[in-house]
Amino acid sequence: MLVHYFSSEGWQSWGLGGQPLIPERMPVLLDDDFAFEDEAGPRATRAVNAWLRTLPSSGAPSPNSWRAYALAARDWLVHLRRHRVEVFGAREDLVAALGTYADRRLSEPLNERLDSSSWELQITALSRFYSWAGDEGLATAVPFTVAVGKRMVQGRLVETERNQARMRRPKPHVTVQYLEADFAGLFRYGLAGLGPDGLEDATFRGRFPGRNAAMGGLVLGTGMRSREFTYLLVHEVPPLPAEPTEVPIPWAVPRLGAKGRKFRTTWIDYPALAAVHSYAALDREMSRGSWRPKSPLVVEDADFYGGRVNGRRTAWSALRPEERLRLVGPEGGSLLLALSYDGRPFVDWGTLFRRTARRIRDRFEPRFPDVAPHRCRHTFAMATLERLVEGHYRHAAQLAAATGDASGLALYLLKADPLLILRDLVGHSSVVTTEVYLNPRELHQTGENLQVGKSRRGPQALQRSYEATA
């Protein structure tokens, strides 16, 4: 069974009455004979493809999610076909097939074995598929067994359901990973090609230490996801305040680059932002060349909000990551914040962070862990919560208010609860998700300061503060 990714390019020559109602890059499952039906009627691939096309409007707007769900559905269809079980067959057959599928994917063979997170994704995809098929009248039975229970939610006892095919997970704090303050400092030094003492490391053979250190500080200082900071444009860097300030500076995360396409505002401290500006003015200028992609989007009259892209005024927030990769200046050179040779965009931060961590471990600190962009996000969350609870930002906001220089963000810091502030900064829909990032010791130490619900001023307040300071 094949997975093809749809493109409407050249559809006018297909002999159709109109453009197909299939989103760009949507996965399409194809049997080996490229047929969608036979003498028995429509095949299961037709139903799966119809379900996949509903994903953009049913809570899965990311093409990465479409791909993951399509591959999960393909593996399930192949397994059912191997055992001659109908996709919409009897429950007894589907349950038995799920049992053999779980045994194969979780136990053996090694080349098909999944880890727990990948298995959870498989179950999520299949659950959504059978739920859709039931609503459409295609499925009368599902392969899953659901356990019903009750739990406390915000002081109320509510009924919950749990798919028994899901694996039991460890408590959140068991899997939380972040860098302590000394390790975070060591990581910044490593990115800059420095030793633990902050002096030049004579054995360092890396390139672009100024870029790497500035971007590492940006990630540790904003908590952005890899997708969010990788495709930032140089024009989206907030202006540096005229004077150093203890109040953090708002940083807008582009909507189409954020997870779930949800706009939010995080923040960055003055030294980290100053390092980004220094890189953009010096090292980045030296790297800016004449590079152009295959189909460039030439930008003129660029400012903080947008520019003329191929002659048409366009807001940066309206551009997807793949479109951002094609943006170049009139003389060439990518508009991404992080550049490589000849003005090429640099996007492989996962590899760079892992290599830096390995070098630190080999040269200076055997206990130093592997570092991925998401570990930096956890590090931001823990460091920010600590400073919120200690009152660092509140004190800075009080000073700003006393001098008459209080922005909307400073006033927000004076009134909102620490955990709610952190929830808004990292872009979570629920504070429960934010708690997964935290060490239980930190939650215990915060006491009543972390009681949720005292203030409901959330993303809107941050948005207003961003607009006031942009």
Summary of the structure (lengths in Angstrom):
residues: 470
radius of gyration: 25.3
end to end distance: 50.9
largest distance: 80.2
contacts: 1349
relative contact order: 0.08
helix: 49%
strand: 13%
